[in-house]
């Protein structure tokens, strides 16, 4: 007699036992049986920070589609950001696997929030009764599916509309999808092993976990190098943070920041810790999570810090500060300049927008955010909360004192 097989269960794998059979020895259909009543495909490719930011829509989508399974197509480099995400059943890398999926499966809803042609082509190829965001017309042109998507497309095409915008990315995307919940939190789940490995890394560097840690993400990626704050500003900031607040400074970045880190280590005359430039994406995220505050431009590190509920001080110039939702976790430093949110890679103005951000502005913002960090417990990483029991008058190198909170 044939055994029952729950082919329609979201945990059905086909080529191997499901996780519940391995863990509990249960068989079909068990208490964990979850039939695939509705299938939703999300296409989000560009860029990694935007991929992570788009996870904020998942809780609201799950409320609207409580019986749905979610599949997400993204570029291979972004896959680690979606690992362990409890809302996702399948995470598929862009390539042959994604193509096979689109050719063989059908969905109830396809969501594509990228106006790029590759994303629109994937959304057009997908078989679904409903599509939201952007698809291709029969002539091969990217086409919005509704008025909210058209408004977002126009902002990407016309600088004056981009500069006038006051809505966050989350709010704009929720409008495209017809969602009322626009302030859902990021979804990034680190494991306890990942968290502990990052802690051990810091200990090997000599970082004292009892003293506040301020992370500096000094780069900004290749697309908009103007988002980077000047290196001399970071060097002066390191001195201020160490000498006035007695905090530890941790340099964070990838291979593109290697030269910037080397310069800062040579330049500064106080201790500074280099986390390295070859960390895996999830290890990098865990290192960010161990910081009490992060100083960064509009970067992936900023999104990671917000996802892990770390305090942030974000420096804005060529990109839109209005589109970034901080969830009450930090401050935006925005210089006074009419041409902000130009989205240019370079600038001939002297001083430019990033030059107008002073060390004093950043240092005072960091101090305020550290004080907030002391009062706010823990972070949401999938591991037990840790309570920050630190005070800013610990380890004052020059004898300075700050009030104990």
Secondary structure, 3 states (H helix, E strand, C coil): CCCCCCCCECCCCCCCCCHHHHHHCCCCCCCCCCECCEEEEEECCCCHHHHHHHHHHHHHHHHHCCCEEEEEEECHHHHHHHCCCCCEEEEEECCHHHHHHHHHCEECEEEECCCCHHHHHHHHHCEECCEEEEEECCCCCEEECCHHHHHHHHHHHCHHHHHHCCCCHHHHHHHHHCCCCCCCCCCCCCCHHHHHHHHHHHHHHCCCCCCCEEEEECCCCCCCHHHCCCHHHHHHHHHHHHHHHCCEEEEECCHHHHHHHHHHHHHCCCCCEECCCCCCHHHHHHHHHCCCEEEECCCHHHHHHHHCCCEEEEEECCCCCCCCCCCCCEEEEECCCCCCCCCCCCCCCCCCCCCCCCHHHHHHHHHHHHHHHHHCCCCCCCCCCCCCCCCCCCCCCCCCCCCCC
